[in-house]
Amino acid sequence: MAGLPRILVRDALLAGEPPRTGVTLVLEAGRVARVAAAGEPVPSCPGDWEIDARGRLVVPGRVDAHTHLAAGGLQRVAGLPGRWPGSARGLRVGFRRPLEERLDPAAMEALATAGALAAVRAGVTTVLALERGMPGREAETLEAAERAVRAVGLRAVLALGASDLGGPGRAAAAVRAAEAFGRAREGDPRVRGTMGLDGLHATTRGTLESLAEPARRLGLHASVAEDGSDLERSWALDGQWPVLLLRQAGLLHPRTVVAHGSTLGTLEAEALRDADATLVMTPRAAAFWDAEPASPEILAAVEPPVALGTDGIFPDLAEEAVALAQRLRRRRSGPPPPDGWVGRSVWETGAILAGAILGERLGRIEEGAAADLAVLEGRPGGAAPEGSDADVALLWAGAPAAWVVVGGEVRLREGAPVGVDPREVAARAAEAARRVLSDG
């Protein structure tokens, strides 16, 4: 960090109440060192990297709390979202899993790099990624994903989805690999490892028990109830709702991320709240695949921690917030959500969660916070928008990032990636996608 050049971001528009125009941000040693108001002198020094925001909105880097980097890269490169599998279950069982199990480490790295680059271009600076790959190559799969995010410059918390589908040995191998990966990277400022769970539909109690101890130390990223299969399994065999089964196994705690939760009920939401575990919603991905998202009415009423993710499909995280807000406006029953629930609570949770895991103050543009930010393309046509960072970011959904800084390093410069050749990334991803699809 000490060797990083100082970065000056001049003529920035910062959201707030009131908003601030003409701000100069000083980024030094990976942190925001100063936020200078318009008119305050900030002289340049030799070796500085100057960014002219030109009045554009500067926002904290976004945190995608649930994504699949390699699967996202595969879907975008190969146009897979257009190949409708008929249902969310059909997508998972008959379509996505067979493809992901053909992801050798080389394909994983190429496609995850493409997925990571798409995230950065959307202003995402941190991802919590749950990856899946070729059986028998579990450790190599995680290492390939790590190379991808380091090349692009993302902060990342990487997990490998454990599942007993194919036999209990498969889950055991995933648990061992994830634990070794996570323990070796404790304290790393950019990449951490956590335990992963790929649903409950083919998971034994033994696998859940094997996850409990390392998950207490490293955390858990679980994909649960993406469709009705997990509910059928957990209720028929254990007489429990899916999230309550996780609690019974000792897997709910402040570093637990539960993605999807389509069958979530009030008791499960209360269990998440009481454990301070986070439920991650992916509204657009759920709608695209015709899957039911967790009930925002229940979540808004019970108020467990709720964050937003993309599921690897659409990288723009602000669009997920807009989709959730629209769904709440269309609700037909139940009390209204707390004022600003999406913009002031849900939007901020991902940064709080990732910051706790990585030991950084994320999601803020203030002195001492991590120097993770995005200069969004375009300018407001008129008065500067008022409101919190989150409120204004919702208005800018769909705006690409012009500049992205992660940990005090420029990773996107006027739309062009720094440190990777986008044409090479695209070519390698296209070749990997061709191999994976042709193997079928």
C-alpha positions as CSV (number, residue, x, y, z in Angstrom):
1,M,0.0,0.0,0.0
2,A,2.8,2.4,0.9
3,G,4.1,2.2,-2.7
4,L,0.9,3.3,-4.4
5,P,0.9,6.6,-6.1
6,R,-1.3,9.3,-4.6
7,I,-4.6,9.8,-6.6
8,L,-6.4,13.1,-6.8
9,V,-10.0,13.0,-8.0
10,R,-10.9,16.5,-9.0
11,D,-14.3,18.2,-9.7
12,A,-16.3,15.3,-8.2
13,L,-20.0,15.4,-7.4
14,L,-20.8,13.6,-4.2
15,A,-24.3,12.7,-3.1
16,G,-25.5,13.9,0.3
17,E,-27.9,16.1,2.1
18,P,-27.0,18.6,0.6
19,P,-24.9,17.2,-2.3
20,R,-21.4,18.6,-2.8
21,T,-20.0,19.7,-6.1
22,G,-16.5,20.5,-7.1
23,V,-15.0,18.2,-4.5
24,T,-11.4,17.0,-4.6
25,L,-10.7,13.5,-3.2
26,V,-7.2,12.6,-2.1
27,L,-6.5,8.9,-2.1
28,E,-3.3,7.8,-0.5
29,A,-1.9,4.4,0.8
30,G,-5.2,2.7,-0.3
31,R,-7.5,5.0,1.7
32,V,-9.4,8.2,1.4
33,A,-7.0,10.7,3.0
34,R,-8.9,13.9,2.4
35,V,-12.3,15.1,1.1
36,A,-11.7,18.7,0.1
37,A,-14.6,21.0,-0.5
38,A,-14.9,23.2,-3.6
39,G,-12.3,26.0,-3.5
40,E,-10.0,24.3,-1.0
41,P,-6.5,24.2,-2.5
42,V,-5.1,20.7,-3.1
43,P,-1.8,21.1,-4.9
44,S,-0.4,18.4,-7.1
45,C,2.8,16.6,-6.3
46,P,5.2,14.8,-8.6
47,G,4.0,11.2,-9.3
48,D,0.3,11.9,-8.6
49,W,-2.3,10.3,-10.7
50,E,-4.9,12.9,-11.5
51,I,-8.5,12.0,-12.4
52,D,-10.7,14.7,-13.7
53,A,-14.3,13.7,-12.8
54,R,-15.6,16.7,-14.7
55,G,-18.7,17.1,-12.5
56,R,-19.7,13.4,-12.7
57,L,-21.2,11.6,-9.8
58,V,-18.6,9.7,-7.7
59,V,-20.0,6.8,-5.6
60,P,-18.5,4.3,-3.3
61,G,-17.6,1.0,-5.0
62,R,-20.5,-1.4,-5.0
63,V,-20.5,-4.8,-3.3
64,D,-22.1,-7.7,-5.1
65,A,-23.0,-10.0,-2.2
66,H,-23.9,-13.1,-4.3
67,T,-22.4,-13.8,-7.7
68,H,-21.0,-16.7,-9.8
69,L,-18.1,-15.2,-11.7
70,A,-17.3,-18.1,-14.0
71,A,-21.0,-18.9,-14.7
72,G,-21.7,-15.2,-15.3
73,G,-18.9,-15.0,-17.7
74,L,-20.1,-18.1,-19.5
75,Q,-23.6,-16.9,-19.8
76,R,-22.6,-13.5,-21.2
77,V,-20.0,-14.9,-23.6
78,A,-22.2,-17.7,-24.9
79,G,-25.5,-16.0,-24.8
80,L,-26.9,-18.6,-22.4
81,P,-29.6,-16.5,-20.8
82,G,-31.5,-16.7,-24.1
83,R,-31.6,-20.5,-23.9
84,W,-34.6,-20.8,-21.6
85,P,-34.5,-24.2,-19.7
86,G,-38.2,-24.1,-18.8
87,S,-37.9,-23.5,-15.0
88,A,-35.5,-22.5,-12.3
89,R,-35.1,-26.2,-11.4
90,G,-34.4,-27.1,-15.0
91,L,-31.8,-24.4,-15.2
92,R,-30.0,-25.7,-12.1
93,V,-30.2,-29.4,-12.6
94,G,-30.4,-30.0,-16.3
95,F,-28.5,-27.1,-17.7
96,R,-26.2,-25.1,-15.4
97,R,-24.7,-27.9,-13.3
98,P,-23.6,-30.1,-16.3
99,L,-21.9,-27.1,-17.8
100,E,-20.2,-26.0,-14.6
101,E,-18.9,-29.5,-13.9
102,R,-17.0,-29.2,-17.2
103,L,-15.2,-26.1,-16.1
104,D,-11.6,-27.2,-15.8
105,P,-9.3,-24.7,-14.0
106,A,-8.2,-23.0,-17.3
107,A,-11.8,-22.5,-18.3
108,M,-12.7,-21.3,-14.8
109,E,-9.9,-18.7,-14.9
110,A,-10.8,-17.4,-18.3
111,L,-14.5,-17.1,-17.7
112,A,-14.1,-15.8,-14.1
113,T,-11.8,-13.1,-15.5
114,A,-14.5,-12.1,-17.9
115,G,-17.1,-12.0,-15.1
116,A,-14.8,-10.0,-12.9
117,L,-14.2,-7.5,-15.7
118,A,-17.9,-7.1,-16.3
119,A,-18.4,-6.4,-12.6
120,V,-15.7,-3.7,-12.5
121,R,-17.2,-2.0,-15.6
122,A,-20.5,-1.8,-13.6
123,G,-18.7,0.0,-10.7
124,V,-18.5,-3.1,-8.5
125,T,-15.3,-3.2,-6.5
126,T,-16.0,-6.2,-4.2
127,V,-17.7,-9.5,-4.8
128,L,-18.8,-12.5,-2.7
129,A,-18.6,-15.2,-5.2
130,L,-19.8,-18.8,-4.9
131,E,-18.1,-20.9,-7.6
132,R,-18.5,-24.4,-8.9
133,G,-16.1,-26.4,-11.1
134,M,-14.9,-29.7,-12.3
135,P,-15.0,-32.6,-9.7
136,G,-11.6,-33.6,-8.4
137,R,-10.1,-30.1,-9.1
138,E,-11.5,-28.3,-6.1
139,A,-8.4,-26.6,-4.9
140,E,-7.4,-25.6,-8.5
141,T,-10.8,-24.2,-9.1
142,L,-10.5,-21.7,-6.2
143,E,-6.9,-20.8,-7.2
144,A,-8.1,-20.2,-10.7
145,A,-10.9,-17.9,-9.5
146,E,-8.3,-16.1,-7.3
147,R,-6.0,-15.5,-10.3
148,A,-9.0,-14.0,-12.2
149,V,-10.0,-11.5,-9.5
150,R,-6.4,-10.5,-8.8
151,A,-5.7,-9.8,-12.5
152,V,-8.8,-7.6,-12.8
153,G,-8.2,-6.0,-9.4
154,L,-11.4,-6.8,-7.6
155,R,-11.7,-7.4,-3.9
156,A,-13.2,-10.9,-3.5
157,V,-14.5,-13.3,-0.9
158,L,-14.4,-16.7,-2.7
159,A,-16.3,-19.8,-1.8
160,L,-16.7,-23.3,-3.4
161,G,-20.2,-24.8,-3.3
162,A,-20.2,-28.1,-1.5
163,S,-22.8,-30.7,-2.5
164,D,-23.3,-34.4,-2.1
165,L,-24.7,-34.7,-5.6
166,G,-22.5,-37.4,-7.0
167,G,-21.6,-38.9,-3.7
168,P,-20.5,-37.7,-0.2
169,G,-16.8,-37.7,-1.3
170,R,-17.6,-34.8,-3.6
171,A,-18.8,-32.6,-0.7
172,A,-15.9,-33.7,1.5
173,A,-13.4,-32.6,-1.1
174,A,-15.0,-29.2,-1.5
175,V,-15.1,-28.7,2.3
176,R,-11.4,-29.6,2.6
177,A,-10.3,-27.3,-0.4
178,A,-12.4,-24.4,0.8
179,E,-11.1,-24.6,4.4
180,A,-7.4,-24.8,3.2
181,F,-7.9,-21.9,0.8
182,G,-9.6,-19.7,3.4
183,R,-7.1,-20.4,6.2
184,A,-4.2,-19.6,3.9
185,R,-5.6,-16.2,3.1
186,E,-6.7,-14.9,6.5
187,G,-5.6,-11.3,6.7
188,D,-5.2,-10.8,2.9
189,P,-6.5,-7.3,2.1
190,R,-7.9,-8.3,-1.3
191,V,-8.9,-12.0,-1.4
192,R,-10.4,-14.1,1.4
193,G,-11.9,-17.6,1.3
194,T,-15.1,-18.8,3.0
195,M,-16.9,-22.0,3.2
196,G,-19.6,-22.7,0.6
197,L,-22.8,-24.8,0.3
198,D,-24.5,-25.5,-3.0
199,G,-28.1,-26.0,-1.8
200,L,-29.7,-28.6,0.4
201,H,-31.4,-30.8,-2.2
202,A,-28.5,-33.3,-2.4
203,T,-26.8,-32.5,0.9
204,T,-26.5,-34.9,3.9
205,R,-26.5,-34.0,7.5
206,G,-22.9,-35.1,7.6
207,T,-21.9,-32.5,5.1
208,L,-23.6,-29.8,7.2
209,E,-21.8,-30.9,10.3
210,S,-18.5,-30.9,8.5
211,L,-19.1,-27.3,7.5
212,A,-19.9,-26.0,11.0
213,E,-16.5,-25.6,12.6
214,P,-14.6,-24.0,9.7
215,A,-17.7,-21.8,8.9
216,R,-17.5,-20.4,12.4
217,R,-14.0,-19.1,11.7
218,L,-14.2,-18.4,8.0
219,G,-17.9,-17.7,7.3
220,L,-20.4,-19.5,5.0
221,H,-21.8,-18.6,1.6
222,A,-24.8,-20.8,1.0
223,S,-27.2,-21.0,-1.9
224,V,-30.4,-22.1,-0.4
225,A,-34.0,-22.5,-1.7
226,E,-33.2,-21.2,-5.2
227,D,-36.3,-23.2,-6.1
228,G,-38.6,-25.6,-4.2
229,S,-36.1,-28.5,-4.1
230,D,-34.4,-27.5,-0.9
231,L,-37.7,-27.1,0.9
232,E,-38.9,-30.5,-0.3
233,R,-35.7,-32.2,0.9
234,S,-35.4,-30.4,4.3
235,W,-39.0,-30.8,5.2
236,A,-39.4,-34.4,4.1
237,L,-36.2,-35.7,5.7
238,D,-35.7,-33.4,8.7
239,G,-39.1,-31.8,9.3
240,Q,-37.4,-28.4,9.1
241,W,-37.6,-25.3,6.9
242,P,-34.3,-24.8,5.0
243,V,-33.0,-21.9,7.0
244,L,-34.0,-23.5,10.3
245,L,-32.1,-26.6,9.2
246,L,-29.0,-24.4,8.8
247,R,-29.5,-23.0,12.3
248,Q,-29.9,-26.5,13.7
249,A,-26.6,-27.5,12.1
250,G,-24.9,-24.4,13.7
251,L,-24.4,-22.6,10.4
252,L,-26.2,-19.3,11.1
253,H,-23.9,-16.5,12.5
254,P,-22.9,-13.0,11.5
255,R,-20.7,-14.2,8.6
256,T,-23.3,-16.4,7.1
257,V,-24.6,-15.4,3.7
258,V,-27.8,-17.1,2.6
259,A,-28.6,-16.4,-1.1
260,H,-32.0,-16.7,-2.7
261,G,-34.3,-18.1,0.1
262,S,-37.3,-18.3,-2.3
263,T,-39.4,-20.3,0.1
264,L,-38.5,-18.1,3.1
265,G,-41.1,-17.7,5.8
266,T,-41.4,-15.5,8.9
267,L,-39.8,-18.0,11.2
268,E,-36.8,-18.3,8.9
269,A,-36.5,-14.5,8.6
270,E,-36.5,-14.2,12.4
271,A,-33.8,-16.9,12.6
272,L,-31.6,-14.9,10.2
273,R,-32.3,-11.7,12.2
274,D,-31.5,-13.3,15.5
275,A,-28.2,-14.7,14.2
276,D,-27.3,-11.5,12.4
277,A,-26.9,-13.6,9.2
278,T,-27.5,-11.9,5.8
279,L,-30.1,-12.9,3.2
280,V,-29.1,-11.9,-0.3
281,M,-31.7,-11.1,-2.9
282,T,-31.2,-11.2,-6.6
283,P,-34.4,-9.7,-7.9
284,R,-33.6,-9.5,-11.7
285,A,-32.1,-12.9,-11.9
286,A,-35.1,-14.4,-10.1
287,A,-37.5,-12.7,-12.5
288,F,-35.5,-13.6,-15.6
289,W,-35.4,-17.3,-14.6
290,D,-39.1,-17.2,-13.5
291,A,-38.1,-18.1,-9.9
292,E,-39.7,-16.7,-6.8
293,P,-37.5,-14.3,-4.8
294,A,-37.7,-14.2,-1.0
295,S,-40.7,-12.3,0.0
296,P,-39.7,-8.6,0.4
297,E,-42.8,-8.0,2.5
298,I,-41.7,-10.6,5.1
299,L,-38.1,-9.2,5.0
300,A,-39.2,-5.6,5.4
301,A,-41.5,-6.6,8.3
302,V,-39.0,-8.8,10.2
303,E,-35.9,-6.8,9.2
304,P,-33.1,-9.4,9.1
305,P,-29.9,-8.1,7.3
306,V,-30.7,-8.1,3.6
307,A,-28.2,-7.4,0.8
308,L,-28.3,-7.4,-3.0
309,G,-26.5,-9.7,-5.4
310,T,-26.6,-10.3,-9.2
311,D,-26.3,-14.1,-9.3
312,G,-23.7,-13.5,-12.0
313,I,-26.3,-12.7,-14.6
314,F,-26.6,-8.9,-14.8
315,P,-23.6,-7.1,-13.3
316,D,-25.2,-3.7,-12.6
317,L,-26.1,-3.9,-8.9
318,A,-28.1,-0.6,-8.8
319,E,-30.6,-2.2,-11.2
320,E,-31.2,-4.9,-8.6
321,A,-32.1,-2.2,-6.1
322,V,-34.5,-0.6,-8.6
323,A,-36.1,-4.0,-9.3
324,L,-36.6,-4.6,-5.6
325,A,-38.1,-1.1,-5.1
326,Q,-40.5,-1.7,-8.0
327,R,-41.6,-5.0,-6.5
328,L,-42.4,-3.4,-3.2
329,R,-44.4,-0.7,-4.9
330,R,-46.5,-3.3,-6.6
331,R,-47.3,-5.2,-3.5
332,R,-50.9,-5.9,-3.0
333,S,-51.1,-6.6,0.8
334,G,-49.2,-6.1,4.0
335,P,-47.9,-2.9,5.7
336,P,-45.5,-0.6,3.8
337,P,-41.8,-1.2,4.3
338,P,-39.9,1.1,6.6
339,D,-39.1,4.4,5.0
340,G,-36.0,4.1,2.8
341,W,-35.7,0.3,3.4
342,V,-34.1,-0.4,0.0
343,G,-32.0,2.7,-0.4
344,R,-30.8,3.1,3.2
345,S,-30.7,-0.4,4.6
346,V,-30.6,-3.1,1.9
347,W,-28.1,-1.1,-0.3
348,E,-25.7,-0.6,2.5
349,T,-25.7,-4.1,4.0
350,G,-23.4,-5.7,1.4
351,A,-20.6,-3.2,2.1
352,I,-21.0,-3.7,5.9
353,L,-20.8,-7.5,5.5
354,A,-17.8,-7.5,3.1
355,G,-16.1,-4.9,5.2
356,A,-16.4,-7.1,8.3
357,I,-14.9,-10.0,6.4
358,L,-12.1,-8.1,4.8
359,G,-11.4,-5.8,7.8
360,E,-12.0,-2.6,5.8
361,R,-14.4,0.3,5.9
362,L,-16.2,-0.1,2.6
363,G,-19.2,1.7,1.0
364,R,-18.1,5.1,2.2
365,I,-16.4,8.1,0.7
366,E,-15.0,9.7,3.8
367,E,-11.6,10.1,5.5
368,G,-10.1,6.8,6.6
369,A,-12.4,4.6,4.4
370,A,-11.0,2.2,1.8
371,A,-10.2,3.9,-1.5
372,D,-12.8,2.0,-3.4
373,L,-14.9,4.2,-5.7
374,A,-16.4,4.7,-9.1
375,V,-16.8,7.8,-11.3
376,L,-20.0,7.1,-13.1
377,E,-20.4,8.2,-16.7
378,G,-22.8,11.0,-17.5
379,R,-23.8,14.1,-15.5
380,P,-27.1,15.2,-13.9
381,G,-29.0,17.6,-16.1
382,G,-29.8,20.4,-13.7
383,A,-29.6,20.7,-9.9
384,A,-27.3,18.3,-8.2
385,P,-29.4,15.3,-6.9
386,E,-30.0,15.2,-3.1
387,G,-30.2,12.3,-0.8
388,S,-27.8,9.6,0.5
389,D,-25.3,7.8,-1.6
390,A,-27.7,4.9,-2.0
391,D,-30.7,7.1,-3.0
392,V,-28.7,8.8,-5.7
393,A,-27.1,5.6,-6.9
394,L,-30.6,4.2,-7.6
395,L,-31.3,7.1,-9.9
396,W,-28.1,6.2,-11.8
397,A,-28.9,2.5,-12.4
398,G,-27.6,1.5,-15.8
399,A,-24.9,4.2,-15.9
400,P,-21.5,2.5,-16.7
401,A,-18.4,3.4,-14.7
402,A,-15.9,5.7,-16.3
403,W,-13.2,5.3,-13.7
404,V,-12.9,2.6,-10.9
405,V,-10.4,2.7,-8.1
406,V,-10.0,-0.4,-5.8
407,G,-7.8,-0.1,-2.8
408,G,-6.1,3.0,-4.2
409,E,-5.3,1.4,-7.6
410,V,-7.0,2.5,-10.8
411,R,-8.6,-0.5,-12.4
412,L,-10.8,1.3,-15.0
413,R,-9.7,4.5,-16.8
414,E,-12.3,6.3,-18.9
415,G,-14.0,2.9,-19.6
416,A,-10.7,1.1,-20.4
417,P,-9.5,-1.6,-18.1
418,V,-6.0,-1.1,-16.5
419,G,-3.8,-4.1,-16.2
420,V,-5.7,-6.5,-18.5
421,D,-6.3,-6.4,-22.2
422,P,-10.1,-6.6,-22.7
423,R,-9.7,-8.1,-26.2
424,E,-7.5,-10.9,-24.8
425,V,-10.0,-11.5,-21.9
426,A,-12.9,-11.8,-24.3
427,A,-11.0,-14.1,-26.7
428,R,-9.9,-16.4,-23.9
429,A,-13.5,-16.5,-22.4
430,A,-15.0,-17.2,-25.8
431,E,-12.6,-20.1,-26.4
432,A,-13.3,-21.5,-22.9
433,A,-17.1,-21.2,-23.5
434,R,-16.7,-23.0,-26.8
435,R,-14.8,-25.9,-25.1
436,V,-17.3,-26.2,-22.3
437,L,-20.3,-26.2,-24.6
438,S,-18.8,-28.6,-27.1
439,D,-18.0,-31.1,-24.4
440,G,-21.7,-31.6,-24.0
